[in-house]
């Protein structure tokens, strides 16, 4: 039997998929919640090698090279990545799995290597040639989030927050009926906390550097407050500053935004582990929608004609994902994320959408399947 099908079949034999906050059957997956967090266009080169000192130049938007060097420059790639992305380097990579380094390359499979096609591939499990621009046209495909939201166990427990104004179209807000807050939209709802109401006022009255991309700090705090109050079981959080600053050729700002992304993920994880409904039963998945070209010029760009822009990275941290312990990792591509999200929840997305890539090997490992 195909291993993906075997994993899901194994789950079915050990018990029914868990209901909200229910206790896991013995031998079943521990994951009851999944949060997908993405940083638009964050390169695998920085994730695994840290800041590239050859780009500490005015030509690449670094006006204070000594300051950037003090913050992120170190002697070895390992030390540099720990300086830039300490949580991803010291927690995700060591306690979970981090795919995409040399020898275990992770790739975009849609061939276009830019945002809307990439997000569609992450959310649906396959590339769609009809999606060939970043125009905010409603996605004709049903995403794994919409598919889950249609199930009783997850209905109204799926939410998405993102910096980019295209997310309502990519996730097809009108059709899916999902909770989606994007770009400069303030938090919405009848039971907002005082913090959410204040945040809405801040968003409404903030100077906008980009019309189509809100600030990641605002996206983070809106998502974080919603998570604490509403406690969704499935969530997407999409940050956009890394892509905006890379396109502008501002490497220092790109690095600072990547570092902030790491801090946001750390805070999310700490909140999850301090919340009874989430503690030890939530899996975090991290990735990017596309890669970028190489230094010193092509790092600003991506797309079908940019060499290397198909390479991404994927991180997974949770109770059902064992540490790699220095062992070589299997291949994990962008089209496998959707099925992996579902499988961690005990759901078979591949049966619904055969075009989706299979579950990432070794990420979903209940006791019943661990020996396989």
C-alpha positions as CSV (number, residue, x, y, z in Angstrom):
1,X,0.0,0.0,0.0
2,X,1.2,3.5,-0.7
3,X,2.8,4.9,2.5
4,X,0.6,7.9,2.6
5,X,-2.5,5.8,2.4
6,X,-1.0,3.4,5.0
7,X,-0.5,6.2,7.5
8,X,-4.1,7.3,7.2
9,X,-5.4,3.7,7.3
10,X,-3.4,3.2,10.5
11,X,-5.0,6.2,12.1
12,X,-8.4,4.8,11.2
13,X,-7.6,1.5,13.0
14,X,-6.5,3.1,16.2
15,X,-9.5,5.4,16.6
16,X,-11.7,8.1,15.1
17,X,-10.4,11.5,14.3
18,X,-10.4,13.5,17.5
19,X,-13.1,16.0,18.2
20,X,-12.2,19.5,19.4
21,X,-10.1,19.3,22.5
22,X,-10.9,15.5,22.8
23,X,-8.4,13.1,24.4
24,X,-6.4,11.2,21.8
25,X,-7.0,7.4,21.5
26,X,-4.1,5.3,22.6
27,X,-1.6,5.0,19.8
28,X,-3.2,7.7,17.7
29,X,-1.7,11.0,16.7
30,X,-1.4,13.6,19.4
31,X,-2.0,16.6,17.1
32,X,-5.4,18.2,17.4
33,X,-4.5,21.5,15.9
34,X,-2.2,22.7,13.1
35,X,-0.9,26.2,12.4
36,X,0.8,27.0,9.1
37,X,3.0,30.1,9.2
38,X,4.7,31.5,6.0
39,X,7.2,34.3,5.3
40,X,6.8,35.4,1.7
41,X,10.0,34.8,-0.3
42,X,12.3,34.0,2.7
43,X,15.2,32.3,1.0
44,X,16.5,28.9,2.0
45,X,20.0,30.3,1.9
46,X,19.3,32.5,5.0
47,X,17.3,29.8,6.8
48,X,20.3,27.4,6.6
49,X,23.3,29.7,6.3
50,X,22.3,32.9,7.9
51,X,23.1,36.4,6.6
52,X,25.3,36.7,3.6
53,X,28.1,39.1,4.5
54,X,28.9,39.7,0.8
55,X,25.6,41.6,0.6
56,X,26.4,44.1,3.4
57,X,26.8,46.8,0.8
58,X,25.1,50.1,0.0
59,X,24.2,48.6,-3.4
60,X,22.1,46.0,-1.5
61,X,20.5,48.5,0.8
62,X,22.8,48.2,3.8
63,X,23.8,51.7,5.0
64,X,25.2,50.5,8.3
65,X,27.3,47.5,7.4
66,X,29.0,47.4,10.8
67,X,25.7,47.3,12.6
68,X,24.3,44.6,10.5
69,X,27.5,42.6,10.9
70,X,27.3,42.9,14.7
71,X,23.7,41.7,14.6
72,X,23.9,38.9,12.1
73,X,27.5,38.3,11.0
74,X,29.3,35.3,12.5
75,X,32.2,33.0,11.5
76,X,30.2,29.9,10.6
77,X,27.0,29.2,8.8
78,X,25.6,27.5,11.9
79,X,26.4,30.6,14.1
80,X,25.0,33.0,11.5
81,X,21.7,31.1,11.2
82,X,21.4,31.1,15.0
83,X,22.0,34.8,15.1
84,X,19.4,35.5,12.4
85,X,16.8,32.8,13.2
86,X,17.4,31.5,16.7
87,X,14.1,29.8,17.2
88,X,14.1,28.1,13.9
89,X,17.7,27.0,14.3
90,X,17.7,25.9,17.9
91,X,14.1,24.6,18.3
92,X,12.5,23.7,15.0
93,X,15.6,22.2,13.4
94,X,16.6,20.3,16.6
95,X,13.3,19.3,18.1
96,X,11.4,18.9,14.8
97,X,12.5,18.8,11.2
98,X,13.8,21.4,8.8
99,X,13.8,20.4,5.1
100,X,15.4,22.2,2.2
101,X,19.2,22.2,2.9
102,X,21.7,20.9,0.4
103,X,21.1,17.2,-0.2
104,X,17.4,17.4,0.8
105,X,16.2,20.2,-1.4
106,X,12.6,21.3,-1.1
107,X,11.1,22.7,-4.3
108,X,8.1,24.5,-5.8
109,X,6.4,22.2,-8.3
110,X,4.2,24.7,-10.2
111,X,7.0,26.0,-12.3
112,X,6.1,29.6,-11.9
113,X,7.9,30.5,-8.7
114,X,5.9,33.4,-7.6
115,X,3.3,34.1,-4.9
116,X,-0.3,33.3,-6.0
117,X,0.7,30.0,-7.7
118,X,2.9,29.2,-4.7
119,X,0.2,29.8,-2.1
120,X,-2.3,27.8,-4.2
121,X,0.1,24.9,-4.3
122,X,0.7,25.0,-0.5
123,X,-3.0,25.3,0.2
124,X,-4.3,22.8,-2.4
125,X,-1.4,20.4,-2.9
126,X,-0.9,21.0,-6.6
127,X,0.1,23.6,-9.1
128,X,-2.6,25.0,-11.4
129,X,-1.6,26.4,-14.7
130,X,-4.8,28.6,-14.7
131,X,-3.2,30.6,-11.9
132,X,-0.5,32.4,-13.7
133,X,-0.6,35.9,-12.2
134,X,-0.9,37.6,-8.8
135,X,-4.2,39.2,-9.8
136,X,-6.7,38.8,-6.9
137,X,-9.1,36.5,-8.8
138,X,-11.1,34.1,-6.6
139,X,-9.3,30.7,-6.4
140,X,-11.3,28.1,-8.4
141,X,-9.7,25.3,-6.3
142,X,-10.9,24.2,-2.8
143,X,-8.0,24.6,-0.3
144,X,-7.3,22.2,2.5
145,X,-8.5,24.9,4.8
146,X,-11.9,25.2,3.1
147,X,-12.2,21.4,3.0
148,X,-11.5,21.2,6.7
149,X,-13.8,24.1,7.5
150,X,-16.7,22.1,5.8
151,X,-16.3,19.3,8.3
152,X,-18.2,19.4,11.6
153,X,-15.1,19.0,13.7
154,X,-13.5,22.1,12.3
155,X,-16.4,24.3,11.2
156,X,-15.8,27.9,12.3
157,X,-12.5,26.7,13.9
158,X,-10.4,27.6,10.8
159,X,-8.9,31.1,10.5
160,X,-6.4,32.9,8.3
161,X,-4.5,36.1,8.9
162,X,-2.1,37.6,6.3
163,X,-0.2,40.7,5.4
164,X,-0.9,40.4,1.6
165,X,-4.2,41.7,0.2
166,X,-4.6,38.7,-2.1
167,X,-5.3,36.2,0.6
168,X,-9.1,36.6,0.6
169,X,-9.0,35.7,-3.1
170,X,-6.5,32.8,-2.8
171,X,-8.6,31.3,0.1
172,X,-11.8,32.3,-1.7
173,X,-13.4,34.0,1.3
174,X,-16.9,34.4,-0.4
175,X,-17.1,30.7,-1.2
176,X,-15.3,29.2,1.8
177,X,-17.0,31.3,4.5
178,X,-13.7,31.1,6.4
179,X,-12.5,33.7,8.9
180,X,-10.0,35.7,6.9
181,X,-8.3,39.0,7.9
182,X,-5.8,40.4,5.4
183,X,-3.6,43.4,4.7
184,X,-5.0,46.6,6.3
185,X,-8.2,45.0,7.4
186,X,-8.9,45.5,11.1
187,X,-10.0,42.5,13.3
188,X,-13.7,41.7,12.9
189,X,-16.3,40.1,15.1
190,X,-18.8,40.8,17.9
191,X,-16.7,39.5,20.7
192,X,-13.4,41.3,20.1
193,X,-11.1,41.9,23.1
194,X,-10.1,45.4,24.1
195,X,-6.7,44.6,22.6
196,X,-8.2,43.7,19.3
197,X,-10.3,46.8,19.2
198,X,-7.3,49.0,19.9
199,X,-5.3,47.1,17.2
200,X,-8.1,47.9,14.7
201,X,-7.7,51.6,15.5
202,X,-4.0,51.4,15.1
203,X,-4.3,49.6,11.7
204,X,-6.8,52.2,10.5
205,X,-4.6,55.1,11.4
206,X,-1.2,53.7,10.4
207,X,0.9,55.2,7.6
208,X,1.1,52.6,4.8
209,X,4.4,52.0,3.2
210,X,2.7,49.5,0.8
211,X,-1.0,49.6,-0.2
212,X,-1.1,45.8,-1.0
213,X,0.9,44.6,2.0
214,X,0.3,45.4,5.7
215,X,3.0,45.4,8.3
216,X,3.9,42.0,9.7
217,X,3.7,43.2,13.3
218,X,0.0,44.1,12.8
219,X,-0.7,40.8,11.1
220,X,1.0,38.9,14.0
221,X,-0.7,40.7,16.8
222,X,-4.1,40.4,15.1
223,X,-3.6,36.6,14.6
224,X,-2.1,36.1,18.1
225,X,-5.0,37.8,19.8
226,X,-7.5,35.8,17.7
227,X,-5.7,32.6,18.6
228,X,-5.8,33.3,22.3
229,X,-9.5,34.3,22.3
230,X,-11.2,32.1,19.7
231,X,-8.8,29.1,19.8
232,X,-9.1,27.9,16.2
233,X,-8.0,24.4,15.5
234,X,-6.5,25.2,12.1
235,X,-4.8,28.5,11.3
236,X,-2.8,30.1,8.6
237,X,-0.6,33.2,9.2
238,X,1.2,34.8,6.3
239,X,3.8,37.5,6.6
240,X,5.0,39.6,3.6
241,X,7.8,42.0,4.5
242,X,10.6,39.7,3.5
243,X,9.4,39.7,0.0
244,X,8.7,43.4,-0.1
245,X,12.1,44.4,1.2
246,X,13.9,41.8,-1.1
247,X,12.2,43.2,-4.2
248,X,13.3,46.7,-3.1
249,X,16.9,45.5,-2.7
250,X,17.0,46.4,1.0
251,X,19.0,43.5,2.5
252,X,19.2,44.9,6.0
253,X,15.5,45.4,6.2
254,X,15.0,41.9,4.7
255,X,17.2,40.4,7.4
256,X,15.4,42.4,10.2
257,X,12.0,41.2,8.9
258,X,13.3,37.6,8.8
259,X,14.5,38.0,12.4
260,X,11.1,39.4,13.4
261,X,9.4,36.5,11.7
262,X,11.5,34.1,13.9
263,X,10.5,36.1,17.0
264,X,6.8,35.9,16.0
265,X,7.0,32.1,15.6
266,X,8.8,31.8,19.0
267,X,6.0,33.8,20.7
268,X,3.3,31.7,18.9
269,X,5.0,28.5,20.1
270,X,5.3,29.8,23.7
271,X,1.6,30.8,23.7
272,X,0.6,27.4,22.4
273,X,2.6,25.6,25.1
274,X,1.1,27.7,27.8
275,X,-2.5,27.2,26.6
276,X,-4.2,24.0,27.8
277,X,-6.2,23.6,24.6
278,X,-3.0,23.7,22.5
279,X,-0.2,22.4,24.8
280,X,1.5,19.2,23.4
281,X,-1.3,18.7,20.8
282,X,-0.4,21.4,18.2
283,X,1.9,21.1,15.2
284,X,3.5,24.1,13.7
285,X,4.4,24.1,10.0
286,X,6.7,26.9,8.5
287,X,7.6,27.6,4.9
288,X,7.8,30.1,2.1
289,X,5.7,30.4,-1.1
290,X,8.8,30.6,-3.4
291,X,12.5,31.0,-3.4
292,X,14.7,33.7,-4.9
293,X,17.8,34.0,-7.0
294,X,21.4,34.1,-5.7
295,X,23.5,37.0,-4.4
296,X,24.5,39.7,-5.2
297,X,21.8,40.7,-7.7
298,X,19.3,37.9,-8.4
299,X,18.3,37.6,-4.7
300,X,15.9,40.4,-5.3
301,X,14.0,38.5,-7.9
302,X,12.0,35.3,-8.4
303,X,9.9,33.7,-11.1
304,X,10.1,31.0,-13.8
305,X,13.2,32.5,-15.4
306,X,15.2,33.1,-12.2
307,X,17.6,30.2,-11.4
308,X,17.1,28.7,-8.0
309,X,13.8,30.5,-7.3
310,X,12.1,27.0,-7.2
311,X,13.9,26.1,-4.0
312,X,12.2,26.6,-0.7
313,X,12.4,25.3,2.9
314,X,9.9,23.6,5.2
315,X,9.9,23.3,9.0
316,X,7.7,21.1,11.1
317,X,7.5,21.1,14.9
318,X,5.0,19.2,16.9
319,X,4.2,16.2,19.1
320,X,4.0,13.7,16.2
321,X,7.2,14.8,14.4
322,X,10.3,13.2,15.8
323,X,13.6,15.0,15.7
324,X,15.8,14.3,12.7
325,X,18.8,13.7,15.1
326,X,21.3,14.5,12.4
327,X,20.0,11.9,10.0
328,X,19.5,12.7,6.3
329,X,16.0,13.9,5.6
330,X,13.8,12.7,2.8
331,X,12.6,15.0,0.1
332,X,9.8,17.3,1.0
333,X,8.2,19.6,-1.6
334,X,5.7,22.4,-1.6
335,X,2.9,20.2,-3.0
336,X,3.1,17.9,0.0
337,X,2.1,20.5,2.7
338,X,-1.7,20.4,2.2
339,X,-1.9,16.6,2.7
340,X,0.4,16.8,5.6
341,X,-1.7,19.3,7.4
342,X,-4.7,17.1,7.0
343,X,-2.9,13.9,8.0
344,X,-1.7,15.4,11.2
345,X,-5.3,15.9,12.0
346,X,-6.2,12.3,11.1
347,X,-7.8,13.3,7.8
348,X,-7.2,11.9,4.3
349,X,-6.9,14.9,2.0
350,X,-5.4,12.8,-0.8
351,X,-8.6,10.8,-1.0
352,X,-10.5,14.0,-1.6
353,X,-7.9,15.6,-3.9
354,X,-5.9,13.0,-5.8
355,X,-3.8,15.7,-7.5
356,X,-2.3,16.7,-4.2
357,X,1.2,15.6,-3.3
358,X,1.6,12.9,-0.7
359,X,2.2,13.4,3.1
360,X,5.7,14.3,3.9
361,X,7.5,11.1,5.0
362,X,8.4,10.9,8.7
363,X,6.5,14.1,9.7
364,X,3.3,12.2,10.6
365,X,4.4,9.4,13.0
366,X,1.7,8.0,15.3
367,X,2.7,5.1,17.5
368,X,0.9,2.7,15.2
369,X,3.1,3.8,12.3
370,X,6.3,4.6,14.0
371,X,7.8,1.2,13.4
372,X,7.2,1.3,9.6
